[in-house]
Structure formats: C-alpha cells, structure tokens
C-alpha cells in the first residue's frame, strides 16, 4: 500500500484509528475553507492536537501552491468525513480553498489533486473513479466510489466549486489511468525529438522498432515487406527509425 511519493511535507496527526478495517476503495475530497500551503494545513491545531471529540485529520492535504502533505498514513483511518464506515474505506483529501462560497481552489491545487488521485488509484488498484452524485450509492463502489462530506453531516464541504467538478475530476483521472490523455503538437514534437536523441545515443534500434509498431508509425504497406507480414523484423537500422520518426514530426509541424 504505502503512501504517495508526491508528498512534499509530513506531519502525522494523532487523530486517527490504526489500522483501518476496510480495504481502500473510495475517495473523499474535502475543502479547507481557507487558502493555505500544505505545511500550514498540517500545522493546524485541530489536526495536531489529540481530541476524541473535536480532533480531525485526513490522509493528505493539498496546498494552494500545489504542495502535498501527508497527515495520516494510508494504512490508518482518518477522522474526516463524519462517518466511521466511510473513513475506514476512503482516502480523504483536504484541498486548500477560498473561505467563502463556492470555495474555489487554485489551478495549482487542482492540478496537484489530479496528480495525487492518479497516484492513489494506481497504488491501490482502483481502475477508475466513478461519480453519479447519488447519496443512495454510498458503499456501492461498483457504481460510485467517490463520496462527499455533505452526505454525512450538515456541511457545505467540499464546497460547490469542487462538488460540481467531481464528474470532471473523475474523467481527468480516468484518462490518465487509461493512458488516454491528449498530447499537444508541442508535446508530440518533444517526444519524437527525445526518441530520436535516445536512438542516436544508444544505437539500440529494437525498442524504437517496438514503439513504432505500437504507435502505428509503420503503415500496413511497410509492414507487408517484413518477414512475417505483420510486424518488422527483430531490428531496424538507425536510418529506418529516423525516417519513421521524422515522418511523424512532419505531420505535426
């Protein structure tokens, strides 16, 4: 299981239950109602001071600058959502937000949140995030595995800004998990140039050959001339690889 390698600061809260009694299969995003860095959030007294009645915690905090803090290890249950059953199965994340409605978050915080969610899902074998905005589906993770604090208590959390973007958050995370993120022309050109440089430096053509087939750089006509008619021979020359990659480069310039 472990914890996220994206963490930039750590202060473990005493307000936690160790260990959790359920596998991780749910994500609960919260808002802080105050713009802070991750370290400032970790230093808040209701998190650092043990209290069975008023103490609180979460697994991760995301700062306004995109910093990420670890507050409770993933092996433990945080005290975050006003629901013991939800917190035992969820990873809870407090995201720095404005102090007033709709509790908006910064671009840096939003981007860091997406990165963190992708990492959490990958490490905990959650294949996708599912969101229907339906309180009646709490615990039915085959249909919905995202929950919100307002379903368990009379609170605005996670604020309308994040709540209304839960579907978008799920889509962005799932695209990353499935490797379906679109690339800009500039990103494609950078990738092609990087591969060309690696081929030139290493003189190892076979990995580039595999990449060319997987990304459909080789056309059917070109493949037909190779030994088995479906994929290239076990090697290609540096010149052949350069030709294929330069052809890609020409298509995006």
C-alpha angles and dihedrals in degrees: 000000000000125000133282118287087211091077114120098182137018137203114157114218121225088217100091143097116238121237113012114234099220135053117257109264104134138067123210118188119198135183124228099214090225135068110246142142119255092256092051090051092050090052096056112124097232087059100041098041118074114236126154090202107034103017121111139181144163135201098249138011123204116206129216088252094053094261116146125213132193113224104161127018113248090241089067134064115248123216098236121108105049086246124094093196093051094046093050091060102031139080104223122208128189112205121198110247144164115285095236137054128323086024095219122195129216124258089247092054093046093050092048090049091056091048091049094048092051090051093048093049093047095050095043095044095244102154096198144353116247124199130175100152089237118141090194090068095062108139094012093108094170085070104026129008100172121085135179133217093237089068091064103036141020094269137121090226127163085025124234094273093064096030092057090049098052091102090049091047091052091049094049093047093046092050089054092046091051095042091242099128112135117241125217120232089253091054092049092050091048091051093049092048090048092052091047090052092049092050091049092049100043102031086212105136104174097076088050088050091055091047090051092054095045093050091044094240088141112072123221090252092055093046092052090068094059127092101269098026094237108065137015123274115270092277142027129198123252088247092055092049092048090050093052095046094045088053089057090048091053090054094059101041 
